[in-house]
């Protein structure tokens, strides 16, 4: 198995509701990382929170897998 190093904007990332014009976005390191879509406001919020958790989820995965 080969290992690749993925570089991304360092966490923490935050899900932020920017109101009607922008809706839910994900921010990190002072940047807008993603504009989030979904069928309902609740779905957009859930999607934004899941995306914002990505750096923490990746760190947890690295702890669970052998080097």
C-alpha positions in Angstrom: 0.0 0.0 0.0 1.3 3.4 -0.9 0.9 6.4 1.3 0.2 9.9 -0.1 0.5 13.1 1.8 -2.5 15.3 1.4 -2.1 19.0 2.2 -5.1 21.0 3.3 -5.9 24.2 5.2 -5.1 23.4 8.8 -7.9 23.2 11.3 -9.9 24.1 13.2 -12.6 24.7 10.6 -15.9 26.3 11.6 -19.4 26.0 10.2 -20.9 29.5 10.0 -24.4 30.6 9.0 -23.8 33.8 7.0 -27.6 34.5 6.5 -29.8 34.6 3.5 -27.2 35.8 0.9 -24.3 33.4 1.6 -26.0 30.7 3.7 -23.8 28.2 5.5 -20.1 28.3 4.8 -17.1 26.6 6.2 -14.2 28.8 7.3 -10.7 28.0 8.3 -7.4 29.9 8.6 -9.2 33.2 7.8 -10.5 31.8 4.5 -13.9 30.7 3.2 -13.2 27.0 2.4 -16.7 25.9 1.2 -20.1 27.2 0.4 -22.5 24.5 1.5 -25.7 23.4 -0.2 -28.6 21.2 0.8 -32.4 20.8 0.3 -33.4 22.4 3.6 -31.8 24.8 6.1 -31.3 21.9 8.5 -29.5 19.8 5.8 -27.3 22.7 4.9 -26.3 23.2 8.6 -25.6 19.5 9.0 -23.5 19.4 5.8 -21.5 22.4 6.9 -20.8 20.8 10.4 -19.7 17.6 8.8 -17.3 19.4 6.4 -16.0 21.5 9.2 -15.2 18.4 11.2 -12.9 17.0 8.5 -9.6 18.0 10.0 -10.6 16.3 13.4 -11.9 13.2 11.6 -8.7 12.9 9.6 -6.6 13.2 12.8 -8.7 10.5 14.5 -8.3 8.2 11.5 -4.6 8.6 11.6 -4.6 7.6 15.3 -6.6 4.4 14.4 -4.4 3.2 11.5 -0.9 1.8 11.5 1.8 4.1 10.2 
